[in-house]
Amino acid sequence: MANTTTVTRGRGSSPAPGRRRKKGGGPVKATGMPTWSIPYVLLIPGLLVIAGLLLYPMFQLGVMAFQKVGLAQIRGSKPAEWVGLDNFEKVLSNDIFWSALRNTVVFAFVAVSLTLIVGTAVGVLLNKLGKKMSLFVVIGCMFAWAVPPVAQGVIWRSLFDAESGIVNWLLNLLPDWLAAPPAGQQDWTGTPWLNDTFPLYVALIVCVVWAGFPFIAVSVLAGLKGIPSELYEAAKVDGSGAWRTFRKITLPLLKPVFAVLTILSIIWDFKVFSQLYVLMNGPTNRDGFNLSMYAVAEAFKPPQKLGTGAAISIVLTIILLIITVAYVRQIVKQEEM
């Protein structure tokens, strides 16, 4: 009788086809690449694009902040001159910088607060509506959010136009005891809203809040969908009102959502430029500059001083980093308590 041998697969068996096992390590693909490294390799193209579009320009901006760069240096007729911290000293000793910083901080505080309040209120309303009506309102809100910043500025500049703006037309419809025209004018027609700093920033705040609240509303709505309905039912049984339910249930459970939305809103509103540029019709009113407008005016208005503009941008970036880090640390401390 012929001898037969039974072969069983065990530890010493060969790996499955298309995969081999590296001696002393994890599984290896047929290409010779460890399995754990594949996700990181797939990230390389995206990282290269980010490096080319973001990191390299940021590096160039940092270098330029320590140089004297003007039109001659841009044309290549003269080399850039290293000036050390002179650009930063000029910026910090300029009264326009401190005025622009004040405008930036006050505007960001008001705009972020109003955007979060309006967006949260709309998000709660959307959560109360039926599916069809909620979808209809969401689509309508997202149309405002999808409008490009320059187009936002054009829309609201036309609305606040001194001669043909809808804002002056609506104010003319109101009785004098509710909206009296400025002194020396029979009505609101001809009122130059965008010439002075305060009404200019009122228009800018309205523009930014109008365009920004839909993103907040949709994000809050997504967070509300994740809160168990049993919590609201229990609160209703206990006789809790709407405001108390929001403070005790909705707000604590949505803290992570609000943390992210607040940071994003601060970053976006601190560096608002396009809307202000259109409303102001260019860097014409120095009293109305924010830091972004001040940087562009210094860099590109004759005589061009790109080094000074880069220094202002670096200062703005540092301020944003400080605010973001401080806010994140505060949130982490509250979570640990």
C-alpha positions as CSV (number, residue, x, y, z in Angstrom):
1,M,0.0,0.0,0.0
2,A,1.4,3.4,-0.9
3,N,2.2,5.7,1.8
4,T,0.1,8.9,1.9
5,T,1.0,12.1,3.7
6,T,-1.6,14.5,5.0
7,V,-0.5,18.2,4.9
8,T,-2.3,20.5,7.3
9,R,-2.1,24.3,7.2
10,G,-0.8,25.7,10.5
11,R,1.7,28.2,11.6
12,G,4.2,27.1,9.2
13,S,1.9,27.3,6.2
14,S,2.6,29.8,3.5
15,P,0.5,33.0,3.4
16,A,-2.4,33.6,1.2
17,P,-1.8,34.4,-2.5
18,G,-0.8,38.0,-3.1
19,R,0.5,38.5,0.4
20,R,3.7,37.4,2.1
21,R,4.8,37.7,5.6
22,K,8.0,39.7,6.4
23,K,10.3,37.9,8.8
24,G,9.7,39.4,12.3
25,G,7.2,42.0,11.0
26,G,3.6,42.5,9.9
27,P,2.0,41.4,6.6
28,V,3.5,42.8,3.4
29,K,1.8,43.3,0.1
30,A,3.1,41.7,-3.0
31,T,4.7,45.1,-3.9
32,G,7.0,44.8,-0.9
33,M,5.3,47.6,0.9
34,P,4.2,47.1,4.6
35,T,0.4,47.3,5.0
36,W,0.6,49.9,7.7
37,S,2.5,52.3,5.4
38,I,-0.1,52.4,2.6
39,P,-2.4,55.1,4.1
40,Y,0.6,57.4,4.6
41,V,1.9,56.8,1.1
42,L,-1.5,57.7,-0.3
43,L,-1.4,61.0,1.7
44,I,1.8,62.1,0.0
45,P,0.2,63.7,-3.2
46,G,-2.2,65.7,-1.1
47,L,0.6,66.9,1.2
48,L,2.7,67.9,-1.7
49,V,-0.2,70.0,-3.1
50,I,-0.7,71.6,0.3
51,A,3.1,72.3,0.6
52,G,3.1,73.9,-2.8
53,L,0.0,76.0,-2.4
54,L,0.2,76.9,1.3
55,L,3.5,76.1,3.0
56,Y,5.8,77.6,0.4
57,P,3.9,80.9,0.1
58,M,3.9,81.1,3.9
59,F,7.6,80.6,4.0
60,Q,8.1,83.3,1.3
61,L,5.9,85.6,3.3
62,G,8.0,85.1,6.4
63,V,11.2,85.8,4.5
64,M,9.7,88.9,2.9
65,A,8.7,90.3,6.3
66,F,12.4,90.8,7.1
67,Q,13.3,92.4,3.8
68,K,12.8,95.7,2.0
69,V,10.8,94.7,-1.1
70,G,9.4,97.3,-3.5
71,L,8.6,97.6,-7.2
72,A,12.3,97.5,-8.1
73,Q,12.8,94.2,-6.3
74,I,9.8,92.8,-7.9
75,R,11.0,93.7,-11.4
76,G,14.4,92.2,-10.5
77,S,16.4,95.4,-11.1
78,K,17.5,95.4,-7.4
79,P,18.1,92.6,-4.9
80,A,15.9,92.5,-1.8
81,E,17.6,94.1,1.2
82,W,17.5,92.5,4.6
83,V,16.3,94.9,7.2
84,G,15.8,92.7,10.2
85,L,12.9,93.8,12.4
86,D,12.6,97.3,10.9
87,N,9.3,96.4,9.1
88,F,7.8,95.2,12.4
89,E,9.0,98.3,14.2
90,K,7.5,100.6,11.6
91,V,4.2,98.7,11.8
92,L,3.9,98.7,15.5
93,S,4.8,102.4,15.8
94,N,2.2,103.4,13.2
95,D,-1.1,104.8,14.6
96,I,-3.0,103.3,11.6
97,F,-1.9,99.8,12.8
98,W,-3.5,100.3,16.2
99,S,-6.7,101.7,14.7
100,A,-6.9,98.8,12.3
101,L,-6.3,96.3,15.1
102,R,-9.1,97.9,17.1
103,N,-11.5,97.8,14.1
104,T,-10.5,94.1,13.5
105,V,-11.1,93.0,17.1
106,V,-14.4,94.9,17.6
107,F,-15.7,93.8,14.3
108,A,-14.8,90.2,14.8
109,F,-16.3,90.1,18.3
110,V,-19.6,91.6,17.2
111,A,-19.8,89.6,13.9
112,V,-18.8,86.2,15.5
113,S,-21.4,86.7,18.3
114,L,-24.2,87.7,16.0
115,T,-23.4,84.9,13.5
116,L,-23.4,82.3,16.3
117,I,-26.6,83.6,17.8
118,V,-28.5,83.9,14.5
119,G,-27.1,80.6,13.2
120,T,-28.0,78.7,16.4
121,A,-31.6,80.2,16.4
122,V,-32.1,79.1,12.8
123,G,-30.6,75.7,13.5
124,V,-33.0,75.1,16.4
125,L,-35.9,76.3,14.2
126,L,-34.9,73.9,11.4
127,N,-34.9,71.1,13.9
128,K,-38.5,71.9,14.8
129,L,-39.7,72.0,11.2
130,G,-40.9,69.1,9.2
131,K,-38.5,67.4,6.8
132,K,-39.8,69.1,3.6
133,M,-40.0,72.6,5.1
134,S,-36.6,72.1,6.8
135,L,-35.0,71.1,3.5
136,F,-36.6,74.1,1.7
137,V,-35.2,76.5,4.3
138,V,-31.8,74.9,4.3
139,I,-31.5,75.2,0.6
140,G,-32.6,78.8,0.7
141,C,-30.0,79.6,3.5
142,M,-27.2,77.9,1.7
143,F,-27.7,80.1,-1.4
144,A,-26.5,83.0,0.8
145,W,-23.6,81.0,2.1
146,A,-22.5,80.0,-1.4
147,V,-22.3,83.6,-2.7
148,P,-18.6,84.5,-3.2
149,P,-17.2,87.2,-0.9
150,V,-16.8,89.8,-3.7
151,A,-20.4,89.2,-4.8
152,Q,-21.5,89.6,-1.2
153,G,-19.8,93.0,-1.1
154,V,-21.4,94.1,-4.4
155,I,-24.9,93.1,-3.2
156,W,-24.7,95.0,0.1
157,R,-23.0,98.0,-1.5
158,S,-25.9,98.3,-3.8
159,L,-28.4,98.0,-0.9
160,F,-26.6,100.7,1.1
161,D,-26.1,103.0,-2.0
162,A,-26.7,106.7,-1.1
163,E,-28.9,107.5,-4.0
164,S,-30.7,104.3,-5.1
165,G,-30.1,101.9,-2.2
166,I,-33.0,99.9,-0.8
167,V,-32.0,100.8,2.8
168,N,-32.6,104.5,2.3
169,W,-35.8,103.7,0.5
170,L,-37.1,101.6,3.4
171,L,-36.1,104.3,5.9
172,N,-38.1,106.8,4.0
173,L,-41.2,104.7,4.3
174,L,-41.0,104.7,8.1
175,P,-42.6,107.6,10.1
176,D,-40.2,110.3,11.3
177,W,-40.7,109.4,15.0
178,L,-39.3,106.0,14.3
179,A,-36.6,106.8,11.7
180,A,-35.9,110.6,11.6
181,P,-33.7,111.7,8.7
182,P,-30.3,113.2,9.5
183,A,-30.1,116.8,10.5
184,G,-30.3,119.1,7.4
185,Q,-32.0,116.5,5.2
186,Q,-35.6,116.1,4.3
187,D,-35.4,112.4,3.9
188,W,-32.8,109.6,3.9
189,T,-32.0,109.8,0.2
190,G,-28.4,110.7,-0.3
191,T,-27.2,109.5,3.1
192,P,-23.6,108.2,2.5
193,W,-23.6,105.0,4.6
194,L,-20.3,103.7,3.4
195,N,-18.2,106.9,3.8
196,D,-17.9,106.9,7.6
197,T,-16.3,104.2,9.7
198,F,-19.2,103.3,12.0
199,P,-21.9,102.9,9.3
200,L,-19.4,101.2,7.1
201,Y,-18.8,98.5,9.7
202,V,-22.5,98.2,10.4
203,A,-23.0,97.3,6.7
204,L,-20.0,94.9,6.9
205,I,-21.4,93.2,9.9
206,V,-24.8,92.7,8.3
207,C,-23.1,91.4,5.1
208,V,-20.9,88.9,7.0
209,V,-23.6,87.7,9.3
210,W,-26.0,87.2,6.4
211,A,-23.4,85.1,4.6
212,G,-22.1,83.2,7.6
213,F,-25.1,82.1,9.6
214,P,-26.2,79.4,7.2
215,F,-23.1,77.3,7.9
216,I,-23.6,77.7,11.6
217,A,-27.3,76.8,11.3
218,V,-26.6,73.6,9.3
219,S,-23.8,72.6,11.7
220,V,-26.1,73.1,14.7
221,L,-28.9,71.2,13.0
222,A,-26.5,68.2,12.5
223,G,-25.5,68.4,16.2
224,L,-29.2,68.5,17.3
225,K,-30.0,65.4,15.2
226,G,-27.5,63.5,17.4
227,I,-29.1,64.4,20.7
228,P,-31.5,61.6,21.9
229,S,-35.1,62.7,21.9
230,E,-35.7,61.0,25.2
231,L,-33.8,63.8,27.0
232,Y,-36.2,66.4,25.7
233,E,-39.2,64.2,26.5
234,A,-37.9,63.8,30.1
235,A,-37.4,67.6,30.4
236,K,-40.9,68.2,29.1
237,V,-42.3,65.8,31.7
238,D,-40.4,67.7,34.4
239,G,-42.0,70.9,33.3
240,S,-38.8,72.5,31.9
241,G,-39.4,75.5,29.6
242,A,-37.8,76.0,26.2
243,W,-35.0,78.3,27.4
244,R,-34.1,76.1,30.4
245,T,-34.1,73.0,28.2
246,F,-31.7,74.7,25.8
247,R,-29.4,75.8,28.6
248,K,-29.4,72.4,30.5
249,I,-29.5,69.9,27.6
250,T,-28.9,71.4,24.2
251,L,-26.0,73.8,25.0
252,P,-23.9,71.4,27.1
253,L,-24.2,68.6,24.5
254,L,-23.4,70.9,21.6
255,K,-20.3,72.4,23.3
256,P,-17.8,70.6,21.0
257,V,-19.8,71.8,17.9
258,F,-19.8,75.4,19.2
259,A,-16.1,75.2,20.0
260,V,-15.2,74.4,16.4
261,L,-17.7,76.9,15.0
262,T,-16.4,79.7,17.2
263,I,-12.8,79.1,16.2
264,L,-13.6,78.9,12.5
265,S,-15.8,82.1,12.8
266,I,-13.0,84.0,14.6
267,I,-10.4,83.0,11.9
268,W,-12.8,83.9,9.1
269,D,-13.9,87.2,10.5
270,F,-10.5,88.4,11.7
271,K,-9.2,88.2,8.1
272,V,-12.2,89.6,6.3
273,F,-11.0,91.5,3.2
274,S,-13.0,91.1,0.0
275,Q,-16.3,92.4,1.4
276,L,-14.7,95.4,3.1
277,Y,-12.7,96.2,0.0
278,V,-15.9,96.3,-2.2
279,L,-17.9,98.2,0.4
280,M,-15.1,100.8,0.9
281,N,-14.4,100.9,-2.9
282,G,-10.8,100.2,-2.3
283,P,-8.4,101.2,0.4
284,T,-9.6,104.8,0.5
285,N,-10.7,105.4,4.1
286,R,-7.7,104.8,6.4
287,D,-9.9,105.1,9.5
288,G,-11.9,102.2,8.3
289,F,-8.9,99.8,7.7
290,N,-8.8,96.4,9.4
291,L,-5.5,94.5,9.5
292,S,-6.1,92.7,6.2
293,M,-6.9,96.0,4.4
294,Y,-4.0,97.7,6.0
295,A,-1.6,94.9,4.8
296,V,-2.9,95.2,1.3
297,A,-2.7,99.0,1.3
298,E,0.9,99.0,2.6
299,A,2.0,96.3,0.1
300,F,0.4,97.5,-3.1
301,K,-0.4,101.2,-2.9
302,P,2.4,103.3,-4.4
303,P,5.1,103.3,-3.2
304,Q,4.8,99.5,-2.9
305,K,6.2,98.1,0.5
306,L,5.7,94.4,0.3
307,G,7.9,93.8,3.3
308,T,5.8,96.0,5.5
309,G,2.6,94.3,4.2
310,A,4.1,90.9,4.9
311,A,5.0,92.0,8.5
312,I,1.4,93.0,9.1
313,S,0.2,89.6,7.8
314,I,2.6,87.9,10.2
315,V,1.3,89.9,13.1
316,L,-2.2,89.0,12.1
317,T,-1.3,85.3,11.9
318,I,0.3,85.4,15.4
319,I,-2.7,87.1,16.9
320,L,-5.0,84.4,15.4
321,L,-2.7,81.7,16.8
322,I,-2.7,83.2,20.2
323,I,-6.5,83.5,20.3
324,T,-7.1,80.0,18.9
325,V,-4.6,78.4,21.4
326,A,-6.1,80.3,24.3
327,Y,-9.6,79.4,23.3
328,V,-8.8,75.7,22.8
329,R,-7.0,75.5,26.2
330,Q,-10.0,77.0,27.9
331,I,-12.3,74.5,26.2
332,V,-10.0,71.6,27.3
333,K,-9.9,72.9,30.9
334,Q,-13.7,73.0,31.0
335,E,-14.0,69.5,29.6
336,E,-11.5,68.2,32.3
337,M,-13.5,69.8,35.2
